[in-house]
C-alpha cells in the first residue's frame, strides 16, 4: 500500500504540498468529501503550474492555456472571471494529456477524481436529495493516484524526458553517477516514460545504434549500459524485460560487437539469465581468439574489457573457456585486464604478475597497472607473496622506477598497518641480500618512508 505521508514529502511543488497535507488531514478525520475536493484542488494547482512552466520554456501548446489563465486572473472575482476559470479547469486534463504531462490512463483516473469531486461539492446532483457518501477507500485511492502519477513528478513531458535523457547521455559532461541517473531519469519520471527510457538504453547498449554525429555509437552504447546498471538497482525486472525485448539483435551483429555488448552489460545478472546456449557458445569461442600472439604485444582495450568479465561468477559459469584464456595470458596482458576493473577478485593474481614479469619495462608497467592500484585490496598474506616475488624476480627488483613504486605500494597498503611492518622489513632484508653495496637497488627510499611511521 502506498505510503501517503511519504509521497507527500516528495511532491515537487512546495506550494502544492500544503494542499495535499490538508487533504490527508481530512481523510484521517473522516471528512472524505472534503479530502476528495482538496485532492482535486491540488491536482489543478499542480497542473496549472506545470503548464505555465512549459509555456515559459516556449512550448506552443502551453502558451494558449497561459494566455487564457492570465485573462481569467485579470478579470478577477467577477462572475465572468469565475466562469472563465471554470472553463479552463474543465479542460485542464485534456491540455495536460496533449502536452504529455500525463498519459491517457492517468487522465482517465484523474477524470474520475474530478467527477467524484463534483458529487462531493454538489449533493443536489443525486436523486431524492441524498448526500453523496464516498467510501474511505475511494478517498484514499484518489489521493494515491494523484500523488503517484502526478504530484511527485516535476514538469517534464513524456517526449521531452526522453529527449532530455538522450541529450544527457550524448553530452561531453555526461554524469555516470548512479544516484544522479536514478534521481533524474528514473525516480522522478512517470512509469510510461520510465519504461521508454529503459527500452531505449537497452537497444543502444546491445546494438550500438547510431546517435547524434558528435558521439560514436560505441561510446553511446557504453554510456547507455551505465544507465541500465543504475536503473536495475531501482527496478531489475523492468531492465530485464527491456533486455529480453532487444536481445535478438545481438545474434545478428559481428563477433566484436557481440563481445563489446556482453562486456559492457556483464554486471547485469539479467544478461546471463537471458543469454541462450548458442549465443554463449559463440561468445566463449570469441573469447579464445583474444589472446595476443606475442608476450610483448599490447592487449587492445576492447579485448582487455571482454576478458575482464572473468571477475564475475556468472560470466565464468556461462563461458567455460574465459578463465583459462585469462590465466594463460602473459603477465603484461593480465595486468592490462586487471587495470580495467579494480575488484577484489583480481587481487589474488597480483603476486603471480610480479613473479612472471619478463623485463624491466614490462615489470614497471605491471606494477603501475596492477600492483600499486591493488594495494588497498591486498591482505597481509597477499602482500607477503607479492613482495617475495618482487624481491626474487631480478627484472622487478632492478628496474629503474621500482624504488619509487615500492614507496607508492607501501603508502597504498596503509590499511594493513601495523601488521604489515614485518613483511616490509623482510622484503628489505631479502633485497639487500641480493643487492649488496654499492647497488642502487637497496630501496633506501622505502626504508626512509617506513621510518616515518
C-alpha positions in Angstrom: 0.0 0.0 0.0 1.3 3.4 -1.0 2.7 5.5 1.9 0.7 8.7 1.5 2.7 10.7 4.0 6.0 9.6 2.4 4.7 10.6 -1.0 3.5 14.0 0.2 7.1 14.8 1.2 8.2 14.0 -2.3 5.8 16.5 -4.0 7.9 18.6 -6.3 6.0 21.8 -5.9 6.2 23.3 -2.4 3.0 25.3 -2.9 1.0 22.1 -3.6 2.4 20.2 -0.6 0.2 22.0 2.0 -2.9 21.3 -0.2 -2.3 17.6 0.0 -1.4 17.7 3.6 -4.8 19.2 4.2 -6.4 16.5 2.1 -4.7 13.9 4.2 -5.9 15.5 7.4 -9.4 15.5 6.1 -9.1 11.8 5.3 -7.8 10.9 8.8 -10.6 13.0 10.3 -13.2 11.0 8.4 -14.1 14.1 6.2 -13.9 12.1 3.0 -15.8 14.6 0.8 -13.5 17.4 1.9 -10.5 15.2 1.3 -11.6 14.4 -2.3 -12.3 18.0 -3.0 -9.0 19.1 -1.6 -7.2 16.5 -3.7 -8.7 17.9 -6.9 -7.6 21.4 -5.9 -4.1 20.1 -5.5 -4.2 18.4 -8.9 -5.4 21.6 -10.6 -2.8 23.7 -8.8 -0.1 21.3 -9.8 -1.1 21.0 -13.5 -1.5 24.8 -13.8 2.0 25.4 -12.5 3.4 22.8 -14.8 1.7 24.1 -17.9 2.8 27.6 -17.2 6.4 26.5 -16.8 6.2 24.7 -20.2 4.8 27.9 -21.7 7.7 29.9 -20.2 10.0 27.4 -21.9 8.5 28.0 -25.3 6.0 25.1 -25.6 3.5 26.3 -28.1 0.5 24.3 -26.9 1.0 25.5 -23.4 1.1 29.2 -24.4 -2.6 29.3 -25.2 -3.5 27.9 -21.8 -1.2 30.5 -20.2 -2.9 33.3 -22.1 -6.4 32.2 -21.0 -5.2 31.9 -17.4 -3.8 35.4 -17.4 -7.0 36.7 -18.9 -9.1 35.0 -16.3 -7.0 36.2 -13.5 -7.1 39.7 -14.9 -10.9 39.6 -14.7 -10.7 38.7 -11.0 -13.6 37.5 -8.8 -16.3 38.9 -11.1 -18.8 36.4 -12.5 -17.1 36.3 -15.8 -13.7 35.6 -14.2 -15.1 32.7 -12.2 -16.7 31.3 -15.3 -13.5 31.7 -17.3 -11.5 29.8 -14.6 -14.2 27.1 -14.5 -13.8 26.6 -18.3 -10.1 26.5 -18.0 -10.3 23.9 -15.2 -12.8 21.8 -17.3 -10.2 21.3 -20.0 -7.1 21.1 -17.9 -6.8 17.3 -18.1 -7.1 17.3 -21.9 -4.4 20.0 -22.1 -2.1 18.1 -19.8 -2.5 14.9 -21.8 -1.9 16.8 -25.0 1.3 18.2 -23.5 2.3 14.7 -22.3 2.4 15.8 -18.7 0.1 12.8 -18.1 -0.7 9.8 -20.2 -4.2 8.8 -21.2 -4.6 6.3 -18.4 -3.7 8.9 -15.8 -6.0 11.3 -17.4 -8.9 8.8 -17.1 -8.0 8.2 -13.4 -7.9 11.9 -12.7 -11.2 12.4 -14.5 -12.8 10.0 -12.1 -11.4 12.2 -9.3 -12.9 15.3 -10.9 -16.3 13.6 -11.2 -16.3 12.4 -7.6 -15.3 15.9 -6.6 -18.4 17.3 -8.3 -20.5 14.7 -6.4 -18.9 15.8 -3.1 -19.5 19.5 -3.5 -22.8 19.3 -5.3 -25.0 16.9 -3.4 -28.0 18.1 -5.4 -26.7 16.0 -8.3 -28.0 12.9 -6.6 -31.7 11.9 -6.8 -34.0 12.2 -3.9 -31.7 14.7 -2.3 -29.4 12.1 -0.8 -26.0 13.3 0.2 -23.1 11.5 -1.6 -21.1 9.5 0.9 -17.8 8.4 -0.6 -16.1 5.3 0.8 -12.9 5.8 2.7 -11.2 3.6 0.2 -12.3 5.9 -2.7 -10.9 8.9 -1.0 -7.6 7.2 -0.3 -7.4 5.8 -3.8 -7.9 9.3 -5.3 -5.0 10.7 -3.1 -2.7 7.8 -4.0 -3.3 8.1 -7.8 -2.9 11.9 -7.7 0.4 11.6 -5.8 1.9 8.7 -7.6 1.0 9.6 -11.1 1.2 13.3 -11.0 2.2 15.3 -7.9 5.6 13.8 -7.1 6.8 14.3 -10.7 8.4 17.5 -12.0 7.0 19.3 -15.0 8.5 17.1 -17.7 6.7 15.9 -20.8 6.9 12.3 -21.8 8.7 13.0 -25.1 10.7 15.7 -23.5 12.0 13.4 -20.8 13.2 11.0 -23.4 14.9 13.9 -25.3 16.5 15.1 -22.1 17.8 11.7 -21.4 19.4 11.3 -24.8 20.8 14.8 -24.6 22.5 14.0 -21.3 23.9 10.7 -22.4 25.4 12.3 -25.5 26.8 15.4 -23.9 30.6 15.7 -23.2 29.9 16.2 -19.4 27.9 13.0 -19.1 27.5 12.0 -15.5 27.9 8.3 -14.7 26.8 8.7 -11.1 24.2 6.0 -10.5 22.5 8.2 -7.9 22.1 11.1 -10.3 20.9 8.9 -13.2 18.3 7.3 -11.0 17.1 10.5 -9.5 16.9 12.4 -12.7 15.7 9.9 -15.3 14.0 7.2 -13.2 12.7 8.1 -9.8 11.1 11.4 -11.0 9.7 10.1 -14.2 6.3 8.6 -14.7 6.2 4.9 -15.3 5.4 5.1 -19.0 8.3 7.5 -19.8 10.5 5.5 -17.4 9.9 2.3 -19.5 10.6 4.1 -22.7 13.9 5.3 -21.3 14.9 1.8 -20.2 13.9 0.4 -23.5 16.0 3.0 -25.4 19.0 2.3 -23.2 18.8 -1.4 -23.7 18.5 -1.1 -27.5 21.6 1.1 -27.7 23.6 -0.9 -25.2 23.0 -4.2 -27.1 23.0 -3.0 -30.7 25.3 0.1 -30.8 22.6 2.1 -32.7 23.8 5.4 -34.2 23.1 8.5 -32.3 24.0 12.2 -32.9 27.0 12.7 -35.1 29.1 14.2 -32.3 29.3 10.8 -30.4 30.3 7.4 -31.7 27.8 4.5 -31.4 30.2 2.5 -29.2 30.7 5.3 -26.7 26.9 5.9 -26.7 26.3 2.2 -26.1 28.8 2.2 -23.2 27.0 5.1 -21.6 23.6 3.5 -22.1 24.9 0.4 -20.3 26.0 2.6 -17.4 22.4 3.9 -17.2 21.0 0.4 -17.3 23.2 -0.7 -14.4 22.0 2.4 -12.4 18.3 1.7 -13.2 18.5 -2.0 -12.3 19.0 -1.1 -8.7 15.6 0.5 -8.7 13.7 -1.9 -10.9 15.7 -5.0 -12.0 12.5 -6.6 -13.6 12.0 -3.6 -15.9 15.6 -3.7 -17.0 15.4 -7.5 -17.6 12.2 -7.1 -19.7 13.9 -4.4 -21.8 16.9 -6.6 -22.4 14.7 -9.5 -23.3 12.9 -7.5 -25.9 16.1 -6.4 -27.7 18.3 -9.4 -27.1 17.5 -10.9 -30.5 19.5 -8.0 -32.0 22.7 -9.4 -30.5 22.6 -12.6 -32.6 22.8 -10.8 -35.9 25.8 -8.5 -35.3 29.5 -9.3 -35.8 31.6 -11.0 -33.2 33.5 -7.9 -32.0 30.2 -6.2 -31.3 28.8 -9.2 -29.5 31.8 -9.2 -27.2 31.5 -5.5 -26.6 27.9 -5.8 -25.7 28.5 -8.7 -23.3 31.4 -6.9 -21.6 29.5 -3.6 -21.1 26.4 -5.4 -19.7 28.3 -8.1 -17.8 27.5 -6.6 -14.4 23.7 -7.2 -15.0 22.6 -10.6 -13.8 19.7 -10.4 -16.2 22.0 -10.6 -19.2 23.4 -14.0 -18.2 19.9 -15.3 -17.3 18.7 -14.3 -20.8 21.5 -15.5 -23.0 20.7 -18.8 -24.7 23.2 -21.6 -25.3 24.0 -20.8 -28.9 24.9 -17.2 -28.0 27.0 -18.2 -25.0 28.8 -20.8 -27.1 29.6 -18.1 -29.7 30.9 -15.7 -27.0 33.0 -18.5 -25.5 34.5 -19.2 -28.9 35.2 -15.5 -29.5 37.0 -15.2 -26.1 39.6 -17.7 -27.0 40.6 -15.6 -30.0 41.6 -12.6 -27.9 44.9 -13.8 -26.6 47.9 -12.0 -28.4 50.4 -14.0 -30.4 53.4 -12.4 -28.6 54.1 -11.8 -24.9 55.4 -8.3 -25.8 52.2 -7.4 -27.6 49.7 -5.0 -26.0 46.2 -6.2 -25.5 43.7 -3.9 -27.2 41.4 -2.1 -24.7 38.3 -3.9 -26.1 39.9 -7.3 -25.7 41.0 -6.4 -22.1 37.5 -5.3 -21.3 36.0 -8.5 -22.7 38.5 -10.7 -20.7 37.8 -8.7 -17.6 34.4 -10.4 -17.5 36.3 -13.2 -15.7 35.8 -11.2 -12.5 32.1 -12.2 -12.5 31.0 -15.7 -11.3 28.1 -15.8 -13.8 30.4 -15.0 -16.7 32.8 -17.7 -15.7 29.9 -20.2 -15.4 28.4 -19.2 -18.8 31.8 -19.1 -20.7 33.9 -22.1 -19.7 37.0 -21.0 -21.5 37.0 -17.5 -20.2 39.1 -18.2 -17.0 41.6 -20.5 -18.8 42.1 -17.9 -21.5 42.8 -15.2 -18.9 45.2 -17.2 -16.8 47.2 -18.2 -19.9 47.9 -14.5 -20.8 51.4 -13.1 -20.4 51.9 -11.0 -17.3 51.7 -7.8 -19.2 48.4 -8.6 -20.7 46.9 -9.9 -17.4 47.9 -6.6 -15.8 46.1 -4.7 -18.6 43.0 -6.8 -17.8 43.3 -6.1 -14.1 43.5 -2.4 -14.8 40.0 -2.4 -16.4 38.1 -3.2 -13.2 39.9 -3.0 -9.8 37.9 -5.5 -7.8 38.8 -8.0 -5.0 38.6 -11.0 -7.4 41.8 -9.9 -9.2 43.8 -9.2 -6.1 44.9 -12.9 -5.8 46.6 -12.6 -9.2 49.0 -9.8 -8.1 51.9 -12.0 -6.8 52.0 -14.1 -9.9 52.2 -11.0 -12.1 55.3 -9.9 -10.2 56.9 -13.4 -10.4 56.4 -13.6 -14.2 57.2 -10.1 -15.4 59.8 -10.8 -18.1 61.7 -7.5 -18.5 62.4 -4.2 -16.8 59.9 -2.0 -18.7 57.2 -4.7 -18.5 57.8 -5.1 -14.8 57.3 -1.3 -14.3 54.2 -1.4 -16.4 52.8 -4.3 -14.4 53.3 -2.6 -11.1 51.8 0.7 -12.3 48.7 -1.0 -13.7 48.0 -3.9 -11.4 50.1 -3.8 -8.2 50.1 -0.3 -6.7 46.4 0.3 -7.6 45.6 -3.0 -5.9 47.4 -2.1 -2.7 44.1 -1.1 -0.9 42.7 -4.6 -1.8 45.7 -6.7 -0.6 45.7 -8.8 2.6 48.9 -9.2 4.6 49.3 -12.7 3.1 48.9 -11.5 -0.5 51.3 -8.6 0.2 53.9 -11.1 1.6 53.6 -13.2 -1.6 53.8 -10.1 -3.8 56.9 -8.7 -2.1 58.6 -12.1 -2.2 58.0 -12.4 -5.9 59.2 -8.8 -6.4 62.5 -9.5 -4.5 63.3 -12.7 -6.3 62.5 -11.5 -9.9 65.6 -9.6 -11.0 63.6 -7.7 -13.6 61.2 -6.4 -10.9 63.9 -5.8 -8.4 66.3 -3.8 -10.6 64.0 -1.8 -12.9 64.6 1.9 -12.9 61.3 3.0 -11.4 61.0 0.3 -8.8 62.4 2.2 -5.9 59.7 4.9 -6.2 57.0 2.3 -7.0 57.9 0.4 -3.8 57.2 3.6 -1.8 53.9 4.0 -3.6 52.8 0.5 -2.8 53.8 1.0 0.9 51.5 4.0 1.0 48.8 2.1 -0.8 48.8 -0.6 1.8 48.4 1.8 4.8 45.2 -0.1 5.8 47.4 -3.1 6.9 49.4 -1.1 9.5 51.0 -2.2 11.7 50.6 -5.9 10.9 52.5 -5.5 7.6 55.7 -4.0 9.0 57.4 -7.3 9.5 56.6 -8.2 5.8 58.2 -5.0 4.6 61.2 -5.4 6.8 61.7 -9.0 5.4 61.4 -7.6 1.9 64.2 -5.1 2.6 66.4 -7.8 4.0 65.8 -10.1 1.0 66.5 -7.4 -1.5 69.7 -6.3 0.3 71.0 -9.8 0.4 70.6 -10.0 -3.3 71.8 -6.4 -4.0 74.9 -5.8 -1.7 76.7 -2.4 -1.7 77.2 -0.4 -3.9 74.0 -1.5 -5.7 71.4 1.3 -6.4 68.6 -1.1 -5.7 68.7 -1.4 -1.9 65.5 0.5 -1.6 66.7 3.2 0.7 63.7 5.4 -0.2 61.3 2.7 1.0 63.3 2.4 4.3 63.1 6.2 4.8 59.3 6.0 4.2 58.9 3.2 6.7 60.8 5.2 9.3 58.3 8.0 9.1 55.7 5.6 10.6 
